[in-house]
């Protein structure tokens, strides 16, 4: 299998997944194309995009975490929110990359244990979503995500005019201060980065802010009537209905009000967290009784 799994979602819209890791989204207009997040940088994102579109291409990072900016250096035009400019100009710490790679065998093992049962009874996973080994030729010890300089600095309400399509920037801080979502209003697609996920939303990192998260979730919920598909950056269930935005907002209302039960747990990479659930949504929260040891503890804004 190729490292990337490409699925056409609609005319001029593709999900470019690194299955089990991160989803990037390519949006093509008549005049230009927009790549929403550039993935891990483990394999060439630019080469994959060139197979899909010949339009002039710009990358917009939903935020500056390494799993979203890894392929940035392959592109000439890069956009990020103003709060993420400094981070984009810093080297990703090798510690974070090493910690990520250390967690991959557990993911692969868990997936392969579940796959036979899924294929026999449920067929939830289609072959293009199967987790795969690291691509041939990839040298983990040499994996680097170098600093880049953005060519465009974003703020709330900015627009990408693609020709017949417009993507509007919605600042959605909470996961990180620089987090943004992108709205294709006329078509009803919303790309949320890590602000919304069908899996556990990461709200427990050092730079995460629960009040900001709650405000951003409430703002996105106000857009739910305009959104028929939410396109997310993580997990196998990468697309979901717009009503999910309301459920996420209700969850954060319950979190800030202290009305939802929590349980002590660890996140995907062993960092301490509290887990909260509400309907289809779930989130990791900081655990005041345990110091944070998440993926980005030495890379806060």
C-alpha positions, 0 to 999 in steps of 0.5 A, a space after each residue: 500500500 502507499 503511505 497515503 490513502 486518497 479518497 475523493 469526497 466530492 468534486 474537487 475535494 479529497 481526503 489525503 489520509 495517513 491512516 490512523 495518524 492524521 487527515 489532510 484535505 485538498 480543496 480545488 477551485 477553478 483557479 487555485 487549490 488549498 491544502 488543509 494541513 500537510 501531515 507528518 512529513 514521513 512521505 512526500 505530500 507535494 508529490 501526492 497533491 501533484 497527482 490530484 491537481 495542477 492548480 497553484 497550491 497554498 498550504 494552510 495549517 490548522 495549527 502548528 503541531 508537528 503532525 499537521 506541518 510535517 510537509 510544509 517545507 515542500 511547498 512555497 506558500 504556507 499560511 498559519 494563524 498569527 499565534 502560530 508564526 513563532 512556532 512554525 519558525 522553530 525546529 520540532 523537538 526530536 523528543 516529540 518525534 521520537 515519542 510519536 514513533 515509539 507509540 506506533 507499534 502499539 497502534 499497529 498491533 491493536 489494529 491488526 488484532 481487531 481487523 479480522 473481527 471487523 472484516 468478518 462481522 462489521 466491515 467498518 474499516 475499508 482497505 483504504 483505512 487500514 493502518 500500514 507500516 512506515 514506508 520503505 526507505 523512511 529512516 526514523 532516526 533522520 525524521 526531521 521537521 525543519 522550521 519554515 517561514 509562512 508566506 501568509 499570516 491569518 486572522 479570523 474572517 480571512 478568506 482563500 479565494 480559489 475560483 468558484 470556491 471560498 474558504 473562510 478562516 474561523 479562529 477556534 483556539 482551545 487545543 492551541 492558541 493558533 487553531 483555526 477551522 476552514 468553512 466552505 460556506 456555500 457547500 457546507 463543509 467545515 474543516 476543523 483540525 483538532 478543534 473537533 474530533 470523533 475520537 477524544 479531543 485533546 484539551 489537556 496539553 500545556 497550551 490548551 485552554 478549556 475556556 477558549 475551547 468552550 467558546 470556540 465549540 459554542 461558535 462552531 455550534 452556531 454554524 451547525 445549520 450551515 454545515 452538512 459535513 465536518 471534516 476532521 484531522 484524526 481518527 478513522 471516522 473523519 467525516 460526520 454530520 453538522 449536528 455533531 458540532 452542537 454535541 461538542 459544544 454541549 460537552 464543553 458546557 458541561 466541562 466548564 460547569 463541572 457537570 460531567 463525570 471524569 475518570 483518570 486515564 492516560 492519553 494515546 502516548 501515556 500522558 496523564 489525563 482525565 477522560 470525559 464523555 458526552 453522547 458521541 463526543 469525548 475529551 481528554 482534560 488536565 488531571 490536577 493531581 498529576 503533572 502533565 507529560 503530554 506530547 508537547 510539554 517542551 514545546 508550549 507556545 
